[in-house]
Amino acid sequence: MISRCMMWVIWPAFLMAGLMEVLVFAMVDPQDLHWFGQPVALSAQAVYTLAFFVFGSSPCWPAP
């Protein structure tokens, strides 16, 4: 039963993370990103992966 309840939270978060990644990276090229004035030293696939985890975990962040 608990796994079914968890899926009510996890599945929409997964879908929204995918949607957010498509929307963000349709406008932003990962190779053009800079962090504190320096180019990001990660491959495009690594940037996509990190962004997916950030977008996927965002529903778990506390609201202000």
ZADO-1210 file (C-alpha; in nm, 4 decimals, padded with zeros to 6 digits):
<atoms>
<atom x="00.0000" y="00.0000" z="00.0000" code="MET" pos="1"/>
<atom x="00.2796" y="00.2427" z="00.0849" code="ILE" pos="2"/>
<atom x="00.4433" y="00.1845" z="-00.2536" code="SER" pos="3"/>
<atom x="00.1179" y="00.2741" z="-00.4282" code="ARG" pos="4"/>
<atom x="00.0970" y="00.5982" z="-00.2288" code="CYS" pos="5"/>
<atom x="00.4594" y="00.6786" z="-00.3093" code="MET" pos="6"/>
<atom x="00.3911" y="00.6365" z="-00.6800" code="MET" pos="7"/>
<atom x="00.1213" y="00.9048" z="-00.6580" code="TRP" pos="8"/>
<atom x="00.4066" y="01.1437" z="-00.5740" code="VAL" pos="9"/>
<atom x="00.6991" y="01.0002" z="-00.7689" code="ILE" pos="10"/>
<atom x="00.5324" y="00.9489" z="-01.1070" code="TRP" pos="11"/>
<atom x="00.4085" y="01.3099" z="-01.1522" code="PRO" pos="12"/>
<atom x="00.7479" y="01.4388" z="-01.0323" code="ALA" pos="13"/>
<atom x="00.9184" y="01.2229" z="-01.2964" code="PHE" pos="14"/>
<atom x="00.6855" y="01.3493" z="-01.5696" code="LEU" pos="15"/>
<atom x="00.7293" y="01.7126" z="-01.4680" code="MET" pos="16"/>
<atom x="01.1084" y="01.6739" z="-01.4528" code="ALA" pos="17"/>
<atom x="01.1051" y="01.5461" z="-01.8097" code="GLY" pos="18"/>
<atom x="00.8813" y="01.8300" z="-01.9229" code="LEU" pos="19"/>
<atom x="01.0926" y="02.0936" z="-01.7460" code="MET" pos="20"/>
<atom x="01.4090" y="01.9530" z="-01.9005" code="GLU" pos="21"/>
<atom x="01.2590" y="01.9677" z="-02.2497" code="VAL" pos="22"/>
<atom x="01.1388" y="02.3249" z="-02.1967" code="LEU" pos="23"/>
<atom x="01.4638" y="02.4537" z="-02.0456" code="VAL" pos="24"/>
<atom x="01.7027" y="02.2868" z="-02.2873" code="PHE" pos="25"/>
<atom x="01.4951" y="02.3842" z="-02.5895" code="ALA" pos="26"/>
<atom x="01.6171" y="02.7364" z="-02.5145" code="MET" pos="27"/>
<atom x="01.9536" y="02.6764" z="-02.3429" code="VAL" pos="28"/>
<atom x="02.2548" y="02.4967" z="-02.4885" code="ASP" pos="29"/>
<atom x="02.4445" y="02.3084" z="-02.2140" code="PRO" pos="30"/>
<atom x="02.7781" y="02.3947" z="-02.3792" code="GLN" pos="31"/>
<atom x="02.7040" y="02.7685" z="-02.3359" code="ASP" pos="32"/>
<atom x="02.6483" y="02.7490" z="-01.9582" code="LEU" pos="33"/>
<atom x="02.8827" y="02.9328" z="-01.7219" code="HIS" pos="34"/>
<atom x="02.9271" y="02.8851" z="-01.3466" code="TRP" pos="35"/>
<atom x="03.0830" y="03.1799" z="-01.1584" code="PHE" pos="36"/>
<atom x="03.2144" y="03.3196" z="-01.4869" code="GLY" pos="37"/>
<atom x="03.3808" y="02.9940" z="-01.5956" code="GLN" pos="38"/>
<atom x="03.2466" y="02.7537" z="-01.8580" code="PRO" pos="39"/>
<atom x="03.0898" y="02.4402" z="-01.7117" code="VAL" pos="40"/>
<atom x="03.3446" y="02.1592" z="-01.7457" code="ALA" pos="41"/>
<atom x="03.0829" y="01.8858" z="-01.7911" code="LEU" pos="42"/>
<atom x="02.9594" y="01.7065" z="-02.0993" code="SER" pos="43"/>
<atom x="02.6152" y="01.7901" z="-02.2337" code="ALA" pos="44"/>
<atom x="02.4852" y="01.4530" z="-02.1141" code="GLN" pos="45"/>
<atom x="02.6117" y="01.5223" z="-01.7609" code="ALA" pos="46"/>
<atom x="02.4372" y="01.8613" z="-01.7596" code="VAL" pos="47"/>
<atom x="02.1133" y="01.6982" z="-01.8787" code="TYR" pos="48"/>
<atom x="02.1407" y="01.4330" z="-01.6070" code="THR" pos="49"/>
<atom x="02.2073" y="01.6808" z="-01.3268" code="LEU" pos="50"/>
<atom x="01.9237" y="01.9041" z="-01.4455" code="ALA" pos="51"/>
<atom x="01.6845" y="01.6077" z="-01.4518" code="PHE" pos="52"/>
<atom x="01.7673" y="01.5227" z="-01.0899" code="PHE" pos="53"/>
<atom x="01.7326" y="01.8863" z="-00.9819" code="VAL" pos="54"/>
<atom x="01.3982" y="01.9240" z="-01.1608" code="PHE" pos="55"/>
<atom x="01.2806" y="01.5858" z="-01.0304" code="GLY" pos="56"/>
<atom x="01.3668" y="01.6635" z="-00.6706" code="SER" pos="57"/>
<atom x="01.2138" y="02.0126" z="-00.6754" code="SER" pos="58"/>
<atom x="00.8671" y="01.8950" z="-00.5561" code="PRO" pos="59"/>
<atom x="01.0417" y="01.7730" z="-00.2410" code="CYS" pos="60"/>
<atom x="01.1796" y="02.1173" z="-00.1567" code="TRP" pos="61"/>
<atom x="01.0027" y="02.3043" z="00.1211" code="PRO" pos="62"/>
<atom x="00.7746" y="02.5854" z="00.0182" code="ALA" pos="63"/>
<atom x="00.8639" y="02.9353" z="00.1437" code="PRO" pos="64"/>
</atoms>
